[in-house]
Amino acid sequence: MNQIREQWEENYRQGRTPWDTRVTPPEVVQFWKEHPVPSSGVALDLGCGTATNVAYLAGLGLTVIGCEFSALALATGLERLRSDNAVLLPRIRLIQADVTLLPIRDARASYILDIGCLHGLEFGLRPAYIQGVVANLAAGGYYQLFAFDLLPEAERPPDKPPRGMGEHEVEALFAPHLQIVEIIRGNPDRQPCRWYLLRKV
């Protein structure tokens, strides 16, 4: 695990972070256009990176917990928040954590966001991640996930572990606790991808 953490730190040190666009995806913005913001709502951003979406959610009035593996990403995010969005800091908590071993339980979040975190986990670690989501999402709360599709074996890079979600895998992993609300095909850059929206029953 320390080796994996160091790989993430090196990515941020070297600027190998194509995901760090500093722009909240339109799919997230659209979700909040269509759903009222809870007056005392809590949101979690799993794999929050440099806290771009943490700031967006806090700006809506939510109390936001951002969880991220990389200490450098969190330090960069905190610096940006202090510079650009200091007024939001009282509603934000940033935690360095492995998303399969979340140090929080029963957050009663009305919304949990994951942009590209779950799909990179080894298959054996995914159930622990699911437990963390289920334990922290309030009844009726929404979970929004961006994930690559799992490529056929013949199309996968031979020197890298498989990454992506198989057909119907998201639905199966979260059942019976969360139900699919909608699935939207994304605009792929590196490989086919989808946005999933689920709700806790």
Secondary structure as the mmCIF struct_conf table of DSSP 4:
data_model
#
loop_
_struct_conf.conf_type_id
_struct_conf.id
_struct_conf.beg_label_comp_id
_struct_conf.beg_label_asym_id
_struct_conf.beg_label_seq_id
_struct_conf.end_label_comp_id
_struct_conf.end_label_asym_id
_struct_conf.end_label_seq_id
HELX_RH_AL_P HELX_RH_AL_P1 ASN A 2 GLN A 14
TURN_TY1_P TURN_TY1_P1 GLY A 15 GLY A 15
TURN_TY1_P TURN_TY1_P2 PRO A 18 TRP A 19
BEND BEND1 ARG A 22 VAL A 23
HELX_RH_AL_P HELX_RH_AL_P2 PRO A 26 GLU A 34
BEND BEND2 HIS A 35 HIS A 35
HELX_LH_PP_P HELX_LH_PP_P1 PRO A 36 PRO A 38
TURN_TY1_P TURN_TY1_P3 SER A 39 SER A 40
STRN STRN1 VAL A 42 LEU A 46
TURN_TY1_P TURN_TY1_P4 GLY A 47 GLY A 47
TURN_TY1_P TURN_TY1_P5 GLY A 49 THR A 50
BEND BEND3 ALA A 51 ALA A 51
HELX_RH_AL_P HELX_RH_AL_P3 THR A 52 GLY A 59
TURN_TY1_P TURN_TY1_P6 LEU A 60 GLY A 61
STRN STRN2 THR A 63 GLU A 68
BEND BEND4 PHE A 69 PHE A 69
HELX_RH_AL_P HELX_RH_AL_P4 ALA A 71 ASP A 84
HELX_RH_3T_P HELX_RH_3T_P1 ALA A 86 ARG A 91
STRN STRN3 ILE A 92 GLN A 96
TURN_TY1_P TURN_TY1_P7 VAL A 99 THR A 100
BEND BEND5 LEU A 101 LEU A 101
BEND BEND6 PRO A 103 PRO A 103
STRN STRN4 ALA A 109 ILE A 115
BEND BEND7 GLY A 116 CYS A 117
HELX_RH_3T_P HELX_RH_3T_P2 LEU A 118 GLY A 120
BEND BEND8 LEU A 121 LEU A 121
HELX_RH_3T_P HELX_RH_3T_P3 PHE A 123 LEU A 125
HELX_RH_AL_P HELX_RH_AL_P5 ARG A 126 ASN A 136
STRN STRN5 LEU A 137 PHE A 148
STRN STRN6 ASP A 149 ASP A 149
HELX_LH_PP_P HELX_LH_PP_P2 LEU A 150 PRO A 152
HELX_RH_3T_P HELX_RH_3T_P4 GLU A 153 GLU A 155
BEND BEND9 ARG A 156 ARG A 156
TURN_TY1_P TURN_TY1_P8 PRO A 158 ASP A 159
BEND BEND10 LYS A 160 LYS A 160
BEND BEND11 GLY A 164 GLY A 164
STRN STRN7 MET A 165 MET A 165
TURN_TY1_P TURN_TY1_P9 GLU A 167 HIS A 168
HELX_RH_AL_P HELX_RH_AL_P6 GLU A 169 PHE A 174
TURN_TY1_P TURN_TY1_P10 ALA A 175 HIS A 177
STRN STRN8 LEU A 178 ARG A 185
BEND BEND12 ASP A 189 GLN A 191
STRN STRN9 CYS A 193 LYS A 200
#
